[in-house]
Amino acid sequence: MRIDVVTIFPAYFDALEISLLGRARQRGLLETHVHDLREAAHDRHRTVDDTPAGGGAGMVMKPEPWGEALDGLLGAAGEEREPGETEPLIVFPSPSGERFTQETARELAAERRLIFGCGRYEGIDQRVFDEYGERGRVRLLSLGDYVLNGGEVAVLAMVEAIARLIPGVVGNPESLVEESHEQGLLEYPVYTKPAVWRGREVPPVLLGGDHGAVEAWRREQSLERTRRVRPDLLGLQAGRAAE
């Protein structure tokens, strides 16, 4: 998979060099390119923002730099695509977007190429979304019901959630199946050695060697934790079952 990121703060993405993502890049499983939006701004101050149309607080990111940056990336993508191959998906983090979930991460992990655009200030001029939505594929995605200073942190979270689902990135693929949200539930509590720590014991069922009993315990613990912490997920499961 190839991932391109357009941002005014490229240094945010130095984190792509470390841990699992860094190793995935070294092994050729993931290709990432970070582009400075200001290189597409040609005035003296490399300006990428202006005052909101209609007035109001803050600044809005101008369409011209975004147009130049995205045109360049899509042109390069067109040269790389095989005949009939789907164009790259452009993703913009936005509190106005659809919720990013584990299911979304799985969908995006199946893409050959993703382009992420990191907004700042009061956001990106709506015409950028309209332009590239008409020309190709655009998704606005939100990490949750809160506002960040910019899209960089959200993109890092999305890239990590997506990239770890690429085959070969995570060493033990079974661990991906048992994680929170993979089955629509929160993950069960996990333990390791020693069997007793500060008077707190590992549940005996995990030490008995009965794999069926362990599986049943983990399932019940996932259900109990989900009921207590995220009961809305149980409602979602019921809704899917009824469809």
Disulfide bonds with the S-S distance in Angstrom:
none
